[in-house]
Amino acid sequence: MKVKIIIICTTILLAYLSSRAGNSVQPVNQSQSVLKQKTAVQNFGYFRVHRMGRDASLNWSVTNPAVDYFVIERSWDGSFFESISDVSGTGDVMYKFRDENCFPGFIYYRITAHNSDGSVISSDVQVLHIVAKK
């Protein structure tokens, strides 16, 4: 019974967060995605995720500060990613984000940088494992 309640609550929370973010999943042209992702290593200096209490802390840097904004994406299965927040590009090279809506289990994160020249670059996927306290 507890498992059903947790699943229902998680589903409701994810639906709420998706509607609150105002973002929807957009289909991506496969050839454009592959072409633009070849330069991802050159544009993301690093991307790290670690647990901070019950939250997840995301830290990253970019080598090209001409980023309009970043889209923070999260997945519970490593395949389907949902947009959870946007972070404005400030011209800096280092950024932080704190995800306060974490649940025990494996959580996959990636960041998509939307550059001022119209290109879109995705970071590598980082995995965080949060263990439930008993």
C-alpha positions, -999 to 999 in steps of 0.1 A, spaced: 0 0 0 28 24 9 45 17 -25 13 26 -44 10 59 -24 46 68 -31 42 61 -68 10 82 -70 26 110 -51 57 109 -73 36 110 -104 16 139 -92 47 158 -81 64 152 -115 33 164 -133 31 195 -112 68 203 -117 65 198 -154 35 221 -157 52 247 -134 84 248 -155 62 255 -186 85 234 -207 75 205 -230 96 179 -247 104 189 -282 114 165 -309 150 170 -321 163 165 -356 187 135 -351 214 148 -376 214 183 -360 217 167 -325 247 146 -335 265 174 -353 260 199 -324 269 174 -297 304 167 -312 315 201 -297 300 194 -263 334 185 -247 348 218 -258 319 238 -244 314 221 -210 345 224 -188 330 201 -162 297 189 -149 294 174 -114 264 162 -93 265 154 -56 241 149 -28 236 178 -4 214 166 25 182 155 8 189 176 -23 211 173 -54 237 200 -61 247 205 -97 279 224 -106 292 230 -141 315 253 -161 315 263 -197 344 273 -219 323 295 -240 305 321 -218 282 332 -247 253 310 -234 218 325 -233 204 300 -209 207 264 -196 180 238 -193 184 214 -164 170 180 -172 163 150 -149 155 114 -155 145 86 -132 153 58 -157 182 74 -178 161 74 -210 133 99 -207 145 133 -195 122 161 -183 131 197 -180 130 208 -144 144 244 -146 160 271 -167 191 289 -156 200 322 -173 234 326 -188 252 355 -171 284 355 -190 302 336 -162 320 304 -167 308 286 -135 272 278 -125 252 261 -97 218 246 -94 201 228 -64 174 203 -71 152 201 -39 128 175 -53 149 144 -50 137 109 -41 157 78 -31 171 59 -60 191 67 -91 186 101 -106 201 111 -139 209 147 -148 221 165 -179 223 202 -189 215 216 -223 232 249 -232 214 272 -256 241 295 -271 236 330 -285 245 317 -320 215 294 -320 234 261 -313 223 237 -286 249 216 -267 242 189 -242 265 178 -213 273 143 -205 248 125 -182 257 124 -145 241 99 -121 233 104 -84 223 76 -61 203 86 -31 198 59 -5 166 59 16 172 62 53 155 34 74 
